[in-house]
């Protein structure tokens, strides 16, 4: 039975994509949503990786760089298709399906835009099951698939094809993205549907569409479960919160201190580097990456970016369980505390 993401489904997906997402600038998110509505037409087919013929060529499509830059330097509209076509020329094969790198805000919409433009299915899944800051931090790479060759389409017509070792993609990608205006669309991680079925976090597009329905609890967006750590008021923000993650660059470490408003009244400290990577309550570790640690504003229910945290803000701290592969030895090396400079 063919499943389609029609305009109503797009609205549910977009709403669900923001439930646990950080770093979504309002202007760029609205731009991406309008862009998606302009191309989705009668609908985009949603398919599980295992439903595709084994040798179907699949690619991950994602926005890379700064969401703020996207809102300031508008897209021409053909960037996803141009990136995929460039990668097709490099591979010598046609792409038969598109998959997301991650499903946070704009990055849930850009793969859908690509699938609509190409007339191919969107795969029901993604490469993280949560959000990591680097293109290299994916379950695809954990499964032995390289992000390169990678094609990058910029908003002013630029087109770059990058070939390098899997562990150098981010190092080379950052300066290129900055040079083309701070954002671009990447087509990367080319693989067969057989391999994708092995390495994808499955069913997450459907999950977010469900989470985007009215009245559905936030935790429904977490594929492997979520728990509320505490609620409290921010007392202090220490160190630099910068805007490094917004530009796709490493940020400076910072700490956010809050007092628990219920229960034991613990003093909770959140250590951040691009994102919150460690939570301590009265000095004891209570949450750490690769699980995702979210600050959620009790005022408007939105996830609070690290660089938007300020004293007096009341927040709920929710911990989203990462996919099991992130808790393996290789997963912890790529997305665990040491990957963020935390020597645990």
Buried (B, 14 or more C-beta within 10 A) or exposed (E): EEBEBEEEBBBBBBBBBBBBBBBBBEEBBBBBBEBBBEBBEEBBBBBBBBBBEEEBBBBBBBBBBBBBBBBBBEBEBBBBBBBBBBBBEBBEBEBBBBBBBBBBBBBBBBBBBBBBBBEBBBBBBBBBBBBBBBBBBBBBBBBEBBBBBBBBBBBEEBBBBBEBEBEEBBEBBBEBBBEBBBBBBBBBBBBBBBBBBBBBBBBBBBBBBBBBEEEBEBBBBBBBEBEEBBBBBBBEBEBEBBBBBBBBBBBEBBBBBBEBBEEEEBBBBBBBBBBBBBBBBEEEEBBBBBBBBBBBBEEEEBBBBBBBBEEEBBBBBBBBBBBEBBBBEBBBEBBBBEBBEBEE
